[in-house]
Amino acid sequence: MRKIVIAAISMIMTISAAAYADSADYYPLADGNQWLYEIYSETSEGSETTHGWITASPASGSEGVFVLQASNAESGERESTTWMRKDSDGSLYQFANGYDGEQLIDFEPPFLMLPGELTVGYEWDNKIEIIKKNDPDNPDSSHVRYRIEDMDATVTVIAGTFEHCLKLSEKTIDSDGTVVEVCEVFCAENVGNILYQLVSEDDVVFRQELVEFHAGPTAVETEQPLAFSLSPNFPNPFNPATTIPFTLDHDAAISLSVYNMVGEKVATLAEGQFQAGTHSVEWNASAHASGVYFYRLNVDGATLSGKMTLVK
């Protein structure tokens, strides 16, 4: 359970080399944004590597609040849920955790993920009580100290190489002031957390590494409305073939590709110059295994994506 909770909690945005940054510029909290991570952990029983998705969506009836839902990429099962709030000064807070969309734990005060004004060497402490819904009279306590170590790091992960990254140290401190755990966090502009790792005696014992990032349709910002649209595939679920429709407002060079759960491209369905109008492309997945797949349409540098399930 630890790896999923960390996957949600460690979603910290980056900042530029300036002393001030708006979190909206560096952590895209937008409806439909998705991050795919490879998660490696060592336990007393050996090592384990899994893959997990995190999907962002606005909380119903709560302005400025977003829900981050973690799910297992192999099984598709929903796991931990994190509630985050962005304040008017750019600060980002985590104030609740839960499981499968149910809020089970509150943080008092809310956990400060990133304050509004930052410089290299800046530190801040989170001393909070963790209040459990099923046992509110017996809260747990937590003390975590963050420090900005670098604001111009270059980091290579599965998703690629990212420059001008923010590097944070994250220290867990026990009641007598002893540091009991140190994690490294790296974040990339307009993407968010790309690498989170726990190092013990020079060995990595936990590593969460970005495989792929998808911006949801509402996260794409242009001066004019998008000149294309992507419709849901049909049927969905499907076996073995499905159709993906899309519409172009003008002639354009496009690419339409399919990816598996770990971010590997498994098919290119369309590529090249297409005329304005409505188009439909069929994908026959008879040579592929059952599971969840993602299709991405790229037009003029903007991308829309969808999710489909092959069931054999």
HUZIMO-V312858 format. One record per backbone hydrogen bond with DSSP energy under -1.0 kcal/mol. CO is the residue of the C=O (numbers start at 1). NH is the residue of the N-H. Records with the same first field share a line. If there is no record, write none. Layout:
BEGIN
CO: NH  NH
END
This chain:
BEGIN
1: 5
2: 6
3: 7
4: 8
5: 9
6: 10
8: 11
10: 12
19: 118
22: 25
23: 27
26: 14
27: 29
28: 30
30: 33
33: 56
34: 214
35: 54
36: 211  212
37: 52
38: 209
39: 50
40: 207
41: 48
43: 46
46: 43
48: 41
50: 39
51: 73
52: 37
53: 71
54: 35
55: 69
56: 32
57: 67
59: 62
62: 65
64: 86
65: 59
66: 84
67: 57
68: 82
69: 55
70: 79
71: 53
72: 76
77: 72
79: 100
80: 70
81: 98
82: 68
83: 95  96
84: 66
85: 93
87: 90
91: 87
92: 113  114
93: 85
94: 111
95: 107
96: 83
97: 104  105
98: 81
99: 102
102: 99
104: 133
105: 97
106: 131
108: 129
111: 94
114: 92
116: 21
119: 122
122: 148
124: 146
126: 144
128: 142
129: 108
130: 140
131: 106
132: 135
135: 138
140: 130
142: 128
143: 173
144: 126
145: 171
146: 124
147: 169
148: 121
150: 167
153: 165
155: 162
157: 160
160: 157
162: 155
165: 153
166: 187
167: 149  150
168: 185
169: 147
170: 183
171: 145
172: 180  181
174: 177
178: 174
181: 172
182: 199
183: 170
184: 197
185: 168
186: 194  195
187: 166
188: 191  192
192: 188
194: 210
195: 186
196: 208
197: 184
198: 205  206
200: 203
203: 200
205: 42
206: 198
207: 40
208: 196
209: 38
210: 159
212: 36
214: 34
216: 219
227: 249
229: 247
234: 243
238: 311
240: 285
242: 283
243: 234
244: 281
245: 231
246: 279
247: 229
248: 277
252: 274
254: 272
255: 298
256: 269  270
257: 296
258: 266  267
259: 294
260: 263
264: 260
267: 258
270: 256
272: 254
274: 252
277: 248
279: 246
281: 244
283: 242
285: 288
291: 310
293: 308
294: 259
295: 306
296: 257
297: 304
298: 255
299: 302
302: 299
304: 297
306: 295
308: 293
309: 238
310: 291
END
